[in-house]
Amino acid sequence: MSKSMHYVERPLKMIMKLACLVGVLLCGPLYLRAQQKPRVLLAVFAHPDDEGVVGPVLAHYAREGVKVYLAIATKGEKGAFPHSGIPPGDQLASVRQQEARCSCQQLGINPPIFFGLNDGEIGMITRPPAQNVQAVANNLEKLIGTLNPNVILTFGPDGGYGHPDHRLVSAAVTQVIQSKKSPIKLFYVGFSVEEVKLLDEIDSGVHWHATDSSYLSVRIPVTESDQLAALHSLQCHKSQFDPEQMQKLATVAHGRPAIWFRPWFSGRKSDDLFK
């Protein structure tokens, strides 16, 4: 090799090495982000349409690229209303499944996951005891193993408006989370005093339960786009809401610029119950 060729080759090698180094520096963060696991949010509720209380939040995080899932404990086959003309039973269960799929599509989240338990029977006395509540817990355990959620949302102990299925699903979810050390964050959806007044106006026969604002430490702002997606998802549940109720729900949806949550566990340690 001539000296002139040798002198040309050395700068070329240096340039190529420098280019590789720049490429690593520039592409490294992109590669690391690509290797990171996607964030996963799981909402767990008792009936098809219960997701409505957190609909804007589900749409919000789905829009941000989070993998959002909805698990529904019961078939909802007993939630018959005169306006739908559908009697309780298998036909209504099938209709409500389709409504839940429509709702998830409108929210932009994954298709719903059904545990398939009977409506209104989670709290039934069984032998051995509490088998229906445990069925919720067992299904959730399997789902956590499959989805590896970072966050789980459900009703608080109040069950929203006190529905036994709501309360017991909340209890089963809490049972699973507290049974082992886990990085999963559990949040209960909450309703302020002002929100409860608005919700009670929709149906005088139902009384929603408020959570004092001092406990509602997590506020998730939602956009008009999130609210609209949530409203369209609620409109999927035609068997549950007549046109007049839908109109009232639209008012509520636009009246909630943010959704409030209460963390299940603060992690504060103490050696005195009174401190």
Secondary structure as GFF3:
##gff-version 3
##sequence-region A 1 275
A	DSSP	alpha_helix	3	35	.	.	.	ID=ss1
A	DSSP	beta_strand	40	45	.	.	.	ID=ss2
A	DSSP	three_ten_helix	50	54	.	.	.	ID=ss3
A	DSSP	alpha_helix	55	63	.	.	.	ID=ss4
A	DSSP	beta_strand	67	74	.	.	.	ID=ss5
A	DSSP	three_ten_helix	82	84	.	.	.	ID=ss6
A	DSSP	alpha_helix	90	107	.	.	.	ID=ss7
A	DSSP	beta_strand	113	117	.	.	.	ID=ss8
A	DSSP	alpha_helix	131	147	.	.	.	ID=ss9
A	DSSP	beta_strand	151	155	.	.	.	ID=ss10
A	DSSP	alpha_helix	159	162	.	.	.	ID=ss11
A	DSSP	alpha_helix	164	178	.	.	.	ID=ss12
A	DSSP	beta_strand	185	190	.	.	.	ID=ss13
A	DSSP	alpha_helix	193	202	.	.	.	ID=ss14
A	DSSP	beta_strand	218	221	.	.	.	ID=ss15
A	DSSP	alpha_helix	224	235	.	.	.	ID=ss16
A	DSSP	alpha_helix	243	254	.	.	.	ID=ss17
A	DSSP	beta_strand	258	263	.	.	.	ID=ss18
###
